[in-house]
Amino acid sequence: MLAVFGSGEPQSLATNLIYIVAIILAVYIFIKFCSWAKGFQMSGSVKKAIFILTGVALVGLNVLYAVGNAGVRAGNWNGAFIALAVAIAWVFVFAFALMSENKPE
């Protein structure tokens, strides 16, 4: 988790390679998810609602991130994990809405 929040000590080369492989794997999974989402159709109103909620989530996730960083400094990683998990989940919701086709009305 220290790699995500950038507040850790320098680590060995093997650990950094593991992080690089994990990032490449995450990007690959995200690309596969986006190509899978292209096969779905959503109505324009649902997509618009998700886009509006993304703006609201941007503010909320920034607050969660600040709380998570304060928790990391205090030695409590729960807030940081919650901020990361919610942000990743919302990225997938937003990507699904963005990549899905518009349903003809």
LINTA-V268944 format. One record per backbone hydrogen bond with DSSP energy under -1.0 kcal/mol. NH is the residue of the N-H (numbers start at 1). CO is the residue of the C=O. If there is no record, write none. Layout:
((NH/CO) (NH/CO))
This chain:
((5/1) (6/2) (16/12) (17/13) (18/14) (19/15) (20/16) (21/17) (22/18) (23/19) (24/20) (25/21) (26/22) (27/23) (28/24) (29/25) (30/26) (31/27) (32/28) (33/29) (34/30) (35/31) (36/32) (37/33) (38/34) (39/36) (40/37) (42/101) (47/43) (48/44) (49/45) (50/46) (51/47) (52/48) (53/49) (54/50) (55/51) (56/52) (57/53) (58/54) (59/55) (60/56) (61/57) (62/58) (63/59) (64/60) (65/61) (66/62) (67/63) (68/64) (69/65) (70/66) (71/67) (72/68) (73/69) (74/70) (75/72) (76/71) (81/77) (82/78) (83/79) (84/80) (85/81) (86/82) (87/83) (88/84) (89/85) (90/86) (91/87) (92/88) (93/89) (94/90) (95/91) (96/92) (97/93) (98/94) (99/95) (100/96) (101/40) (103/42))
